[in-house]
Amino acid sequence: MGNITIKLLAKELNLSTAAISKALRDSHDISAVTKQRVLALAAKLDYTPNPYAGSLRRKKSKTIAVVLPEVADSFFSLAINGIEEVAIEKGYHVLIYLSHENFIREKAILKDFQSGRVDGVLLSISAETNDIQHIQDLCNKDVPLVFFDRVCNDIPTAKITTNDYESGYAATQHLIDNGCRNIALLSISNSLAISNKRMEGYQQALKDNGIEYDAANHLLCSNDVLKNNEEIKKILLRKKRPDGVIATVEKLTTAIYLVCKELQLNIPNQIKVISFSNQASANILNPSLTTITQPAFDMGKAAASILFKALEKKNFILKNESLVIPSTLTIRESSTNS
């Protein structure tokens, strides 16, 4: 029969759409006999309420959106768990959107939200995002937005981050303390605030230890796995090969281990490795991986909690609610002297 709507139910039963809607909501304004007729026909025709149609009247969709650059990184998987814990408690649905590190896709996703499809947005921007007008346009439509992990500092709203500068410093200092003097840093962006903070911490640790920063040791990677492998191989084949490597994103860890295996470079005796990573398998890699572990679940939960405060309180000021939750350095075999 096609899409079953309230209008069709009303026509079949010779009732108003308002009466049908009230009956479906079990309103006391509708008699028990009429409710029974409406519910019986709805069941017979397999009628399913449209939450978005209802949202046009209520101006609430009971849905929030989470926009992520990817889900392969275990950080985002854990963050989603934290977000959903809060959303389920509030009786909300969570829609997950992936930008795949693509600015155009991220822009299209956020434009779609301007129609009222969702009540609020949690956003971690793509590696390509330099222009922020699409984010500002969404905020101008009074759609509450909270950044987490990857943020835009120029947008005045809540930002849930970790201590990326201190973590970049700690990772570098740890390698230096274990004998490294020629440390490579692998990033995926030179514009993301999160990448720049980690880079600044790395550079400061080198400076504090009397080690000159070498731009050749900063490798900018991409979404192309094969290309990343080739670029990492090039840097590890140099005459002045790095004796330590810091991967600022989890997905580069596999590439480092595979290239070292191919080149027969022993970790940690010939090269020490540390990664920003939440992967559960870090402890069973060979050798086990030293990590900077972000508080992913807590960051997701905090971001969602702040977003719901904005949805529930009229005069809630999002820009006053930013939060920094520290990461943890976990030392394992890949970065210590055997």
HUVEN-V210598 format. One line per field, one symbol per residue. ss: DSSP state (H for helix, E for strand, L for the rest). phi: phi as a letter, one per 30 degrees, with the letter a starting at -180 (. if undefined). burial: + if it has 16 or more other ideal C-beta (glycine too) atoms within 10 Angstrom, else -. Layout:
# HUVEN-V210598
ss = ???
phi = ???
burial = ???
This chain:
# HUVEN-V210598
ss = LLLLLHHHHHHHHLLLHHHHHHHHLLLLLLLHHHHHHHHHHHHHLLLLLLHHHHHHHHLLLLEEEEEELLLLLHHHHHHHHHHHHHHHHLLLEEEEEELLLLHHHHHHHHHHHLLLLLLEEEELLLLLLLLLHHHHHHHHLLLEEEEELLLLLLLLLLEEELLHHHHHHHHHHHHHHLLLLLEEEEELLLLLHHHHHHHHHHHHHHHHLLLLLLHHHEEELLLLHHHHHHHHHHHHLLLLLLLEEEELLLLHHHHHHHHHHHLLLLLLLLLEEEEELLLHHHHHLLLLLEEEELLHHHHHHHHHHHHHHHHHLLLLLHHHLLEELLLEEELLHHHLLL
phi = .idccdddddddchbdddddddddcidddcddddedddddddddchdbecddddddddibchbccccbdabdddedddddedddedddddicccccbcdhicdddddddddddddjdbdabcbbdddddcdcdddddddddicebbdbicbcddcdbdbcbcdddddddddddddddcjdbbccccbcacbdeddddddddedddeddcicddceddccccbdddddeeddddeddcdecdecabccdbddddedddddddddhcdccdcacbbbdacdddedcdbddcdbccddeeddddddddddddddccdcdcddccdbccddbdcdbddbcdd
burial = ---+++-+++--+-+---++++++-----+---++-++--++----+------++-----++++++++++--++++++++-+++-++----+-+--+++-+++-+++-++--+----++++++++++++----++--++---++++++++++--+-++++++++++++++++++++-+-+-++++++++--++++++++-++++++----+-----+++-+-+----++-++--++-----++++++++++++++++-++------++--+++++++++--+--+-++++++++++++++++++++++-++----+-+--+-+-+-+-+--+++++--
